Structures are given as C-alpha cells and as structure tokens.
Amino acid sequence: MLKLSLPIALRQRRTGFYLLLGLVVALLAFGAYRYWHRAPHYKGVSRLQVDLRQPEMLLVTRNLSALPKDIAAAPLLAGLVDEQLVFHYEEDEARLSIEGSLRRLAYEHKLGIEDRFLSTLLAGPAEIGLWRSGKGRPEHVVVRLERGVLARLTEALARIALDDRQLKQAGKFSVGGDDVTLYTLDYGGGRTLAFAGRGDNWVFLSDPALALDIEGKLTADAEVVLGDLLRGGQPWQAKLPASTTAQHSFVAGSRALTMGYEHFLPTLTGLRFDQEGGRWQASLRLQPTKPPVTHDMAEIWRAVPLGAAFCSALPVDWQAAAAPLTTLLGSNPAIPPTLAALDPIAAVCWYANSRLAAPLFIARATGAMPPDAGQLLAQLAEKSWSASAAPAAGNGGEGQVHVATVASRHGIRPPDGGARAFEPALAQHAGLILFSPDRRQVDAALAVAARRAAALGDEAGLRGPGWLVLDPPSLARLIRSEVQEVLPADEESFFREVARNRLWPRLEAWAKEQPAVVAVPGAVGADGFVALEIRPLQDSPR
C-alpha cells in the first residue's frame, strides 16, 4: 500500500496555517456577534439621548455672576451654603480651563479679548436649560446669553477655526435665513463645549453630543431649539414657566423632583424658587385632581409621632393602587371599598433614629373601614413578606400589626451589634393604616393613636394648613448618619476626611436653624404655581 509522507517543515506550516485560520474565524464570529448585538443607534437623535425641547430644570436670571452670592444669602440655606460657594464658583477647574483656552486664542490669533472676558460674559442675563446625566446629576447644560461683546467675534472665529488645534467647526444651520456655524472648543482634560452665535444672541452647550447625532450631524431638534434661542425666543417657558419679574428664577419639573418616580406623585408637576427684592420665594405647581382634593391636613398630622426630621403630607390617588394590588393578591372584593374609604391626604415621614430607606407611611380612613379591610392587609403582608400577626398594642383588639424580619446589609444596625436587617411592619388601628420598614416607627405611631405619646399635629405651627415639616437639627443628624453608613470604613480615607472637614461643619451650622412648616395659603396663579409660606413649627424657639 502506497503512503504519502509530508516533510516535517510542511506539516508544521500547515498546522500554523490552520491555527491562523481558526483565529481569523473566531475574530470574525466575535465581530459579527458584537455587530448584531450592539446597542441600537438612531440617526437624527442626539448621541446623549437628551430631548433639548424639554429640559428637566430651567434657570432664568438677570445676572448670572451674582447667582452664587444670592443663593448663599437665602435664609433657609443659612449655614449650609456660605461664601465658600462663591469662591468655588470663581475658582472652578472647568472655568479656569476655559479662561486659559480663551487667553491662548486671544494671544495666538490677536483677538481683542480682555483678561476678565469670561467674567464680563457671565455678568448679565442668561437662560439655562439643565438635564440630568445617567449618573443622576444635572450635568448637561444649554445656555443662552445676550451679549454685544460677542457679536464682533463672529468673523474672527470663522477664520480661527480653520487651523486652530482647539477650536473647530462642527456644522452649520440656518436661522431666519442666516447661516449659523456651530463651533466646538476643546478646553483640556477631554472636555469640549459647543457654541453658536447670531448677532447679540449666543448659545453654549456643555457637550457637543447634546446637539449632534452619531454621524456628527446636527439633529432636527437641536436646529429648532438652538434656532429659537438665537432669535431671542423662549422655547422652554411653556413647559417650565419661570418668573418674568424675578432677579433669579429656578424651575424644576416633575422628572427632576421625583427622580424618575413621577408615577407615584402624579399631582406634583413643578417647584420654583424666585428671588425678587432681595427675598427668595418658593412656589409649587400641582396638577388639578379629579375630583378636587380638599387640602385639610390637620387630621393626618394628629396621627404623626413627634420629632420627625422631615415630613410631608401629599394627595394620593388611591384608585391607582387597585391594579397592582389585584396583580399581587388576585381578585379580592375588599380592594375597591378599602381604597374608596381612604382619605386622599396621606403622610410620609423620616426620623433621625432610623434610616433614609425606612420612612413611616400613614394613611387614614374618612369613615368606617370595610369589615374585610383587616383580612386584606393580612393577605398583603403575607404576600409581600412572610409576616406574623400580633394584636396592636393598647388598642383593645381593634387592629393587628403584621411584622417580619428581612436580612439586608443595608438594614438597620441592631444595638447588640448583630446582623443587619429590616423589620417591616404593617398595622391597622382605629381607621389608620401604618407601614414602615422599621417597626419602631409603626410602634411610635400606634402610641400616638392610643394617646400615649404626643403627635406632631399638637405643635402650634400645624394648627393651620401645612404641607411640609422640616426640622434642621434632626435632618442634619439623619444626613450625617446616612453619609457615615455609605463611606467605606477602612479604605478611601480621603472621602472621610472631606466629610469631616467640609460636610460636618455645614450640617452643624444648619442644625442651629429652627423647625419650620411649609404651607400653601394662597390661590394658584395664572402660570399654575402657588406661593409657599414658611413659618415656625413652634411658638417659641428651642
């Protein structure tokens, strides 16, 4: 039998060829997988997926450079914010980098820009739209300025951008028949801003990706919004109505206020802070409810234990809870009458001796609770966490408390140093429904209901209307406790040092302020906002 034998060198080359071929096939397969499974990109949409038509926050000011100092003068922020804020604003790293880039441009291209050009630029009216980034911080900014000092730079910038290493042209668009150029400025550290000007109106973007799509082209929304701003229009005013008479007016919409949980606060649509005549005024914007809610908070405050760090009474659409309750518990005939019996005003409160993740929720019935309400709550506790039931202390058998223990590394630290856990409790007592992930808060509310402890509603400031209660000393303790919980114990000592030197003194100064009540005493204005009144919680200072 004839056998063919290949030389050893040829066999080695063939083996190497097969290995190379296999490697190429693997790379092609991996590339194909990444191609077919990559995140979708949509032409014409901003790379940052930001809707320029709808900012989450809006600031309108007559003098942008005066804003930090005026914020530091706000009474409610006394101690928490001081003149160091102004210093930080003046010495911010990004601002210094931009000033350095402008000085270089002025020197190399012989521009007539003075040393304090940026300060001059900021010392005047501005309209600023803000959006949160994926980290939850308001990092995306679009600013409109009306400055005659910029108008003469238009032709010079077009010439400079042709050969400068930091200043480039990103695109062109039309505004009122005029061609407008969008420029980008790389000011160091991988940071880039974009800007465009037409006459005295100029717009600045914190990131070119706010207006450019993945192909580097200006999006249709950016053309509309930037064009309106460059014409001197106010494209955001209808969605976030800022005051037209205030020195500074800051408006936060519902998405920014509710952190994406606007479904749970459907009536809250905006919060505004105006500074006029040297005085700050807060206003609230609420969506009208159907049927209209009567804003009588007196009864719910009488069920709240004394000593809350922060407490809020808000309208609740109880009927919206019917669908998730049915999903969890199945069809239960007790759900509709139980929800219908509840008052549309409920309360949520935080206490300094507990955790930020363990507030106390209080709801009350306007009349008699349905006979099956207790059974419904027992089923809810059992489905949510395997709870054991016990009679509510001191209530003569009128209700029960359903309690469980849920181990969690984020739970409450026990006094004996054992394992962390939450102890959620759900209770019904004399027309009240109480819940907290911390049983101690429910026990305190039951003591108030049994008239064995004082209620927050006994304070003088809550004898009239009141939406919010703020106790700076207790809230400062709660914030400090939460910060200490999240700071690493044996590493990153820098953060603990910063908290000790910067945050603790601020909290201690703020803790000297007196407890206050925030009320809504007036009528709704034409723009949907109603002014808030801040008054002392107690007759005399502590």
C-alpha positions in Angstrom: 0.0 0.0 0.0 1.4 3.4 -1.1 1.7 6.0 1.7 2.3 9.7 1.1 4.5 11.3 3.6 4.8 15.1 4.0 8.0 16.8 5.1 8.1 17.9 8.8 8.5 21.6 7.9 5.5 21.4 5.6 3.4 19.8 8.3 4.4 22.5 10.7 3.5 25.2 8.2 0.1 23.5 7.6 -0.6 23.4 11.4 0.3 27.0 11.7 -2.0 27.9 8.8 -4.9 26.0 10.5 -4.3 27.9 13.8 -4.2 31.2 12.0 -7.4 30.3 10.1 -9.1 29.3 13.3 -8.1 32.6 14.9 -9.4 34.6 12.0 -12.8 32.7 12.1 -13.0 33.3 15.9 -12.4 37.0 15.4 -14.9 37.2 12.6 -17.5 35.4 14.7 -16.9 37.7 17.7 -17.1 40.8 15.4 -20.4 39.5 13.9 -21.8 38.9 17.4 -20.9 42.4 18.5 -22.3 43.9 15.3 -25.7 42.1 15.6 -25.9 42.6 19.4 -24.7 46.2 19.6 -26.9 48.9 21.2 -29.2 50.5 18.6 -28.3 53.9 17.2 -30.8 56.1 15.6 -29.9 58.7 13.0 -31.1 62.2 13.9 -31.2 61.6 17.6 -28.7 63.3 20.0 -25.8 61.0 21.0 -26.6 61.7 24.6 -30.3 60.8 24.1 -31.3 64.2 25.5 -34.5 65.9 24.4 -33.5 69.5 24.0 -37.1 70.5 23.7 -37.9 69.5 27.3 -35.3 70.4 30.0 -35.7 68.9 33.4 -34.8 72.2 35.1 -34.7 75.8 33.9 -32.8 78.9 35.3 -33.6 82.4 34.1 -31.5 85.1 35.7 -30.8 88.8 35.1 -27.2 88.5 36.3 -25.7 85.0 36.2 -22.5 86.0 38.0 -24.5 87.3 41.1 -26.4 84.0 41.5 -24.0 82.1 43.8 -23.8 85.1 46.3 -27.6 85.4 46.2 -28.0 81.7 46.9 -25.7 81.9 49.9 -27.9 84.7 51.3 -31.1 82.5 51.3 -32.3 82.2 54.9 -33.3 78.5 54.6 -29.7 77.6 53.5 -28.0 79.6 56.3 -25.0 77.7 57.5 -25.4 75.0 54.8 -24.2 77.3 52.0 -21.9 80.2 52.6 -19.3 82.5 50.8 -17.2 79.4 50.0 -19.7 78.6 47.3 -18.9 81.8 45.6 -15.2 81.1 45.9 -15.7 77.6 44.4 -17.7 79.1 41.6 -14.9 81.6 40.8 -12.1 79.0 41.1 -13.8 76.0 39.4 -11.4 73.9 37.4 -13.5 73.9 34.3 -13.9 77.7 34.4 -10.2 78.2 34.8 -9.5 75.8 31.9 -11.9 77.8 29.6 -10.3 81.0 30.6 -6.9 79.6 29.8 -8.1 78.4 26.4 -9.5 81.9 25.6 -6.3 83.6 26.6 -4.3 81.3 24.3 -6.8 82.0 21.4 -6.5 85.8 22.1 -2.7 85.7 22.2 -2.1 83.5 19.2 -4.7 85.0 16.9 -4.5 88.6 18.2 -8.1 88.8 19.3 -9.3 91.7 21.4 -10.3 89.6 24.4 -9.6 91.2 27.8 -8.3 89.1 30.7 -11.6 89.2 32.5 -13.6 88.3 29.4 -15.4 85.3 30.9 -16.4 87.4 34.0 -17.8 90.1 31.7 -19.6 87.4 29.7 -21.3 86.0 32.8 -22.3 89.3 34.3 -25.6 89.6 32.6 -28.9 87.9 31.7 -29.0 84.2 30.9 -31.5 81.4 30.2 -30.2 77.9 31.1 -31.7 74.6 30.5 -30.4 71.6 32.5 -30.7 67.8 32.1 -29.6 65.0 34.3 -26.9 62.6 33.1 -27.0 58.8 33.5 -25.5 59.4 37.0 -28.5 61.4 38.1 -26.6 64.7 38.3 -27.5 67.9 36.3 -24.5 67.7 34.0 -26.0 68.6 30.6 -26.4 72.3 30.1 -27.6 74.7 27.3 -27.1 78.4 28.0 -28.4 81.4 26.1 -26.6 84.7 26.6 -27.3 88.1 25.0 -24.1 90.0 24.9 -23.0 92.7 22.5 -19.4 91.9 23.4 -19.6 88.6 21.4 -21.1 90.0 18.2 -17.7 91.3 16.9 -16.1 87.9 17.3 -18.2 86.1 14.7 -15.9 86.7 11.7 -12.7 86.1 13.7 -14.0 82.7 15.0 -14.7 81.6 11.4 -11.1 82.4 10.4 -9.5 80.9 13.6 -11.4 77.6 13.4 -9.8 76.7 10.0 -6.4 75.9 11.6 -6.7 76.0 15.4 -5.9 72.9 17.4 -8.7 73.5 19.9 -11.4 75.4 18.1 -13.3 73.6 15.3 -16.4 73.9 13.2 -18.9 71.2 13.9 -21.7 72.1 11.4 -23.9 74.8 10.0 -27.7 75.5 10.2 -30.0 78.3 9.2 -31.7 80.8 11.5 -34.0 83.3 9.9 -32.2 83.0 6.5 -28.8 83.5 8.1 -26.2 80.7 8.1 -25.0 80.0 11.7 -21.9 77.9 12.5 -21.8 75.6 15.5 -18.2 75.6 17.0 -16.6 73.2 19.4 -13.8 74.2 21.9 -11.6 71.5 23.4 -10.6 73.1 26.7 -8.5 70.3 28.2 -8.9 67.1 30.1 -11.0 65.6 27.4 -13.7 68.2 27.9 -15.4 70.0 25.0 -18.1 72.6 24.8 -20.1 73.8 21.7 -21.4 77.3 20.9 -23.0 79.3 18.2 -23.9 83.0 17.8 -26.1 85.2 15.8 -25.9 88.9 16.4 -26.0 89.6 20.2 -27.6 86.1 21.0 -25.3 83.2 21.7 -25.9 79.7 22.9 -23.4 77.4 24.7 -23.7 73.7 25.1 -21.8 71.7 27.8 -21.2 68.9 25.3 -21.5 68.9 21.5 -23.1 65.5 21.8 -26.2 67.3 23.1 -26.8 68.5 19.5 -25.0 66.0 17.3 -26.1 62.5 16.2 -23.8 59.5 15.8 -22.8 60.7 12.3 -21.7 64.1 13.7 -24.7 66.0 12.1 -26.9 68.5 13.9 -30.2 66.9 14.9 -33.5 68.4 13.9 -34.5 69.1 17.5 -31.2 71.0 18.0 -31.8 73.1 15.0 -35.3 74.1 16.2 -34.3 74.8 19.8 -31.0 76.5 19.2 -32.5 78.5 16.3 -35.3 79.7 18.6 -32.8 80.7 21.3 -30.7 82.6 18.8 -33.7 84.5 17.7 -34.2 85.6 21.3 -37.2 83.2 21.8 -38.0 81.2 24.9 -38.7 77.6 23.8 -38.8 76.2 27.3 -41.0 78.8 29.0 -44.3 77.0 28.3 -43.1 73.7 29.8 -41.3 75.2 32.8 -42.8 78.7 33.4 -40.1 80.9 35.0 -41.0 84.2 36.7 -40.7 87.2 34.3 -40.2 89.7 37.1 -37.7 88.0 39.4 -33.9 88.6 39.6 -33.4 84.8 39.5 -36.0 82.2 38.8 -35.2 78.5 39.0 -37.8 75.9 38.0 -37.6 72.1 38.5 -40.0 69.9 36.6 -41.6 66.7 37.8 -39.0 64.3 36.4 -36.2 66.1 38.3 -38.2 66.4 41.5 -39.4 62.7 41.6 -36.1 61.2 40.3 -38.0 59.3 37.7 -40.7 58.1 40.1 -43.3 60.7 38.8 -45.9 57.9 38.6 -46.0 57.9 42.4 -46.5 61.7 42.6 -48.8 62.4 39.7 -50.1 65.7 41.0 -46.6 67.2 41.5 -45.6 69.0 38.3 -43.1 71.6 39.4 -41.2 73.6 42.1 -39.9 77.1 41.6 -37.6 79.4 43.5 -37.7 83.1 42.8 -35.5 85.9 44.1 -37.1 89.3 44.0 -36.3 92.4 46.1 -33.6 90.5 47.9 -36.0 87.9 49.1 -36.4 84.3 48.0 -39.9 82.8 47.4 -40.7 79.1 46.8 -43.8 78.1 44.7 -45.4 74.8 44.0 -47.1 73.6 40.9 -49.8 70.9 41.3 -51.8 69.1 38.7 -55.6 69.5 39.5 -57.1 66.3 40.7 -60.5 64.8 39.7 -62.4 65.1 41.9 -60.6 68.1 43.5 -58.8 67.2 46.7 -59.7 69.3 49.8 -56.3 70.2 51.3 -57.2 69.6 55.0 -54.0 68.1 56.6 -55.0 68.6 60.3 -56.2 65.1 60.8 -53.2 63.3 59.3 -50.8 65.4 61.3 -52.5 64.3 64.5 -51.5 60.7 63.7 -47.8 61.5 63.1 -45.4 60.9 66.0 -43.5 64.0 67.3 -39.8 64.5 66.4 -39.8 64.0 62.6 -36.8 65.1 60.7 -38.7 65.7 57.5 -42.4 65.1 56.9 -44.7 65.6 54.0 -48.5 65.4 53.6 -49.4 64.9 49.9 -52.5 64.0 47.9 -52.7 60.3 46.9 -54.7 58.7 44.1 -55.7 55.6 45.9 -57.6 54.2 43.0 -54.4 53.9 41.0 -53.3 51.3 43.6 -56.1 48.9 42.6 -54.3 47.4 39.6 -51.0 46.5 41.4 -53.0 45.2 44.4 -55.0 43.0 42.1 -51.9 41.7 40.4 -50.3 40.8 43.8 -53.4 39.5 45.6 -55.7 38.4 42.8 -59.3 39.5 42.5 -60.4 40.5 46.0 -63.8 42.1 46.6 -62.3 44.0 49.6 -59.9 46.1 47.4 -62.3 48.7 45.9 -64.2 49.6 49.2 -60.9 49.7 51.2 -59.3 52.1 48.7 -62.5 54.2 48.5 -62.6 54.6 52.3 -59.1 56.2 52.5 -58.6 60.0 52.8 -56.8 61.4 49.7 -54.3 63.1 52.0 -51.5 60.8 53.4 -48.2 61.4 55.1 -44.6 60.1 54.8 -42.0 61.0 57.5 -38.3 60.3 58.2 -36.8 60.1 61.7 -33.2 60.7 62.8 -33.1 57.5 64.8 -33.9 55.3 61.7 -32.6 55.1 58.1 -33.3 57.1 55.0 -34.7 53.9 53.4 -37.1 53.3 56.3 -39.7 56.1 56.4 -43.1 55.9 58.1 -46.2 56.0 55.9 -49.6 56.9 57.3 -53.0 56.7 55.7 -56.4 57.3 57.3 -59.9 56.5 56.5 -62.5 59.2 56.3 -65.2 57.0 57.9 -65.5 53.4 58.9 -63.2 50.9 57.3 -64.8 47.9 55.5 -65.1 44.8 57.6 -62.7 42.8 55.3 -60.0 45.5 55.4 -58.1 43.7 58.1 -58.1 40.5 56.2 -56.9 42.3 53.1 -54.0 43.9 54.9 -53.0 40.5 56.4 -53.0 39.0 52.9 -50.9 41.9 51.7 -48.3 41.4 54.4 -48.2 37.6 53.8 -47.7 38.1 50.1 -45.1 40.8 50.5 -43.1 39.1 53.2 -44.0 36.1 55.3 -45.3 38.2 58.3 -46.5 37.1 61.6 -49.5 38.9 63.1 -50.0 40.2 66.6 -52.6 42.5 68.2 -51.8 46.2 68.0 -50.6 47.2 71.5 -53.0 49.2 73.6 -55.9 49.3 71.1 -58.3 46.9 72.8 -58.2 44.4 70.0 -59.2 46.9 67.3 -56.4 46.0 64.9 -53.3 44.0 64.2 -49.6 44.5 63.5 -48.0 42.3 60.8 -44.3 42.0 61.3 -41.4 40.3 59.5 -37.6 40.3 59.7 -35.8 40.7 56.4 -32.0 40.4 56.5 -30.2 43.1 54.5 -26.7 44.5 54.6 -28.4 47.9 54.1 -30.7 47.3 57.0 -30.8 48.8 60.5 -27.9 48.1 62.7 -29.1 46.4 66.0 -27.8 47.8 69.3 -26.2 44.5 70.2 -24.1 44.5 67.0 -25.8 41.6 65.4 -26.7 41.1 61.7 -28.3 44.0 59.9 -32.0 43.6 59.0 -35.2 45.5 58.3 -38.2 44.7 60.4 -41.1 45.8 58.2 -44.4 46.4 60.0 -47.9 46.9 58.6 -50.6 47.9 61.1 -54.3 48.9 61.2 -55.7 50.8 64.1 -58.9 52.8 64.5 -59.1 53.9 60.9 -55.4 54.3 60.4 -53.1 52.2 58.2 -49.4 52.4 59.1 -46.4 51.0 57.4 -42.6 51.3 57.8 -39.6 49.1 57.0 -38.6 49.9 60.6 -41.1 48.5 63.1 -40.1 51.1 65.7 -41.7 53.9 63.6 -45.0 52.0 63.5 -44.9 51.3 67.2 -44.4 55.1 67.8 -47.4 55.9 65.6 -49.6 53.3 67.5 -48.6 55.0 70.7 -49.8 58.3 69.3 -53.1 56.7 68.2 -53.6 55.3 71.7 -52.9 58.8 73.2 -49.8 57.5 75.0 -47.5 59.9 73.1 -47.5 63.4 71.6 -48.4 64.0 68.0 -46.7 66.3 65.6 -50.1 67.9 64.9 -50.0 69.2 68.5 -47.4 71.8 67.5 -48.5 75.4 67.1 -47.3 75.7 63.5 -49.6 72.8 62.4 -52.8 74.3 63.7 -53.2 75.9 60.3 -52.5 74.4 56.9 -49.2 72.7 56.4 -47.7 70.6 53.6 -44.1 70.0 54.8 -42.4 69.9 58.2 -38.6 70.4 58.3 -36.6 70.0 61.5 -33.0 71.0 60.6 -31.3 69.5 63.8 -32.9 66.1 63.3 -32.5 66.2 59.5 -28.8 67.1 59.9 -28.4 64.0 62.2 -30.1 61.8 59.7 -27.9 63.0 56.8 -24.8 62.6 58.8 -25.8 59.1 59.8 -26.5 58.1 56.2 -23.2 59.5 55.0 -21.3 57.6 57.6 -23.1 54.4 56.6 -22.1 54.7 53.0 -18.5 55.9 53.5 -16.0 52.9 53.4 -14.6 52.1 56.9 -11.0 51.1 56.1 -10.4 52.5 52.7 -10.7 55.7 50.7 -9.9 57.7 53.8 -9.9 60.8 51.6 -13.7 60.8 51.5 -14.0 60.6 55.2 -11.5 63.4 55.6 -13.5 65.6 53.2 -16.8 64.8 55.0 -15.2 65.6 58.4 -13.7 68.9 57.3 -16.4 70.1 54.8 -19.7 68.5 55.4 -19.9 68.1 59.2 -19.4 71.8 59.9 -22.1 72.7 57.3 -24.5 70.3 58.9 -23.7 71.6 62.4 -24.3 75.2 61.3 -27.6 74.2 59.6 -28.7 72.3 62.7 -28.9 75.6 64.6 -31.9 76.7 62.4 -35.4 76.3 64.0 -38.0 73.7 62.8 -40.4 75.1 60.2 -43.7 74.4 58.4 -44.2 74.9 54.7 -47.8 75.8 53.8 -49.8 76.7 50.7 -52.0 79.6 51.9 -52.8 81.4 48.6 -54.5 80.8 45.3 -53.0 79.3 42.2 -51.5 81.9 39.8 -52.0 82.2 36.1 -48.9 80.1 35.4 -50.2 77.2 37.7 -47.8 78.0 40.6 -48.9 78.8 44.1 -46.6 80.6 46.6 -45.4 78.6 49.6 -45.4 80.1 53.1 -42.7 79.1 55.6 -43.5 79.7 59.3 -42.1 78.4 62.6 -43.3 75.0 63.8 -43.3 76.0 67.5 -44.5 79.1 69.4 -41.0 79.8 70.9 -37.5 78.7 69.8 -36.0 75.7 71.3 
